[in-house]
Amino acid sequence: MNAFASRLSRVQPSAIKTLNELAREMRARGESPVDLSIGEPDFDTPDNVKQAAIDAIRRGETKYTEIHGSAELRDAIRAKFRRDHGIDYTREEITVAGGAKLIMFNAMMATLDPGDEVVIPAPYWTTYPDVVRIAEGVPVFVPCPQEHGFKLRADELDAAITPRTKWLLLNSPSNPTGSTYSRDDLTALGEVLLAREGVRVLSDDIYEHLVYDGCAFATMAQAVPALADRTLTLNGVSKGYAMTGWRLGYAGAAADLIDAMGNVQQQSSTHASSITQAAALAALTGPQEILEERRVLFQARRDLMVSALNAIEGISCFRPDGSFFAYPSCAGLMGRRSANGRSIESDQDFAAHVLETEGVAVVPGTAFGLSPHFRVSFAVSTELLEEGCARIARACAALG
Ligand SMILES: Cc1ncc(COP(=O)(O)O)c(C=O)c1O
């Protein structure tokens, strides 16, 4: 007897989770691995946000709220979209859920029928194809190599769309590459979508606040207003405000889509925690200086990491314009042998070699759909970053 639903057989085990577990086991053995696989800021949630949650508990804001979040929070989100991107949403066009991931899940469950296609530029955040598969859709991957800055081009998007295409999932700045679509890039993609009826676009803006070198953040509904009624503008407080554990994401979209997503949410989590909603309200309406302070720190770490990795023979690291990830190529190391005679034939072999010989956790590019690469996070202290890069250099030098 097969005890579990067949839809689960289509979901990949998370390579990142496996790596985290390996690193934890090493720590338990008394070793000190450097974990560059992590996907959350190493900073703390701002104090005003924590205080707002404590105040909400004391005021008794501990009961059910509206499915899509309190009116006050949704109005703060509307103000944020208007202020930062010039997009006007009504209250009925806003949803809030326990994480941006859950919003994506609600959107796919609400819109995909079995066999419907979703265009996903590769490399991609590992969650995208799995959520599409759970919703019984079919991910259609478009490889976007380093030579193209890891970005999807208009002609490639056009070629990937079929009569079954329901969505394009776009993430900028990107996890795992850090590449960032300019307003012009988005306009070119948006024009393709405008010509193809019935295709929606999910604009995953979760790393919005982490853009470097004066690069201006842009989002699809702002770049191509004519596409706004087919765009789900997805964001959240996890990355910008260092609130990953609080679980809160939000989005703007046409009211009928928001309504359909609400039907999914109503029968699952109901709504995001009332305490977290109060915290998110403080994050979005309180002082914003911390975003710039942290952005500057992340940029310095990115510079350190990119130059340290590019100094290693066999590695070529594209300079990310955003997020806290880089996605170096390890193509130059393929076929080399480690001291124990094992040949490095894939990015998985490379990640295993770096972990086993030097105790550094990086995520093999196989997990993100473009090889041979590996993802490194610079959401760690400068000291750990220096130590991690020095260890990767030693691991590479040890390859014959
Ligand atoms: C591209 C991308 N989108 C969304 C999320 C999820 O954010 P949340 O914590 O709000 O679910 C992540 C988290 O890793 C991410 O990398």
Ligand as a Chemical Component Dictionary entry (heavy atoms), coordinates in Angstrom:
data_LIG
# 
_chem_comp.id                   LIG 
_chem_comp.type                 NON-POLYMER 
_chem_comp.pdbx_formal_charge   0 
_chem_comp.three_letter_code    LIG 
# 
loop_
_chem_comp_atom.comp_id 
_chem_comp_atom.atom_id 
_chem_comp_atom.alt_atom_id 
_chem_comp_atom.type_symbol 
_chem_comp_atom.charge 
_chem_comp_atom.model_Cartn_x 
_chem_comp_atom.model_Cartn_y 
_chem_comp_atom.model_Cartn_z 
_chem_comp_atom.pdbx_ordinal 
LIG C1 C1 C 0 12.784 34.197 -3.299 1  
LIG C2 C2 C 0 12.086 33.998 -2.009 2  
LIG N1 N1 N 0 10.768 34.279 -1.926 3  
LIG C3 C3 C 0 10.075 34.103 -0.794 4  
LIG C4 C4 C 0 10.710 33.622 0.346  5  
LIG C5 C5 C 0 9.862  33.308 1.563  6  
LIG O1 O1 O 0 9.686  34.283 2.426  7  
LIG P1 P1 P 0 8.752  34.058 3.721  8  
LIG O2 O2 O 0 9.688  33.895 4.872  9  
LIG O3 O3 O 0 7.956  35.329 3.791  10 
LIG O4 O4 O 0 7.895  32.874 3.501  11 
LIG C6 C6 C 0 12.065 33.308 0.319  12 
LIG C7 C7 C 0 12.728 32.740 1.507  13 
LIG O5 O5 O 0 13.781 32.143 1.469  14 
LIG C8 C8 C 0 12.778 33.520 -0.877 15 
LIG O6 O6 O 0 14.085 33.255 -0.972 16 
# 
loop_
_chem_comp_bond.comp_id 
_chem_comp_bond.atom_id_1 
_chem_comp_bond.atom_id_2 
_chem_comp_bond.value_order 
_chem_comp_bond.pdbx_ordinal 
LIG C1 C2 SING 1  
LIG C2 N1 SING 2  
LIG C2 C8 DOUB 3  
LIG N1 C3 DOUB 4  
LIG C3 C4 SING 5  
LIG C4 C5 SING 6  
LIG C4 C6 DOUB 7  
LIG C5 O1 SING 8  
LIG O1 P1 SING 9  
LIG P1 O2 DOUB 10 
LIG P1 O3 SING 11 
LIG P1 O4 SING 12 
LIG C6 C7 SING 13 
LIG C6 C8 SING 14 
LIG C7 O5 DOUB 15 
LIG C8 O6 SING 16 
# 
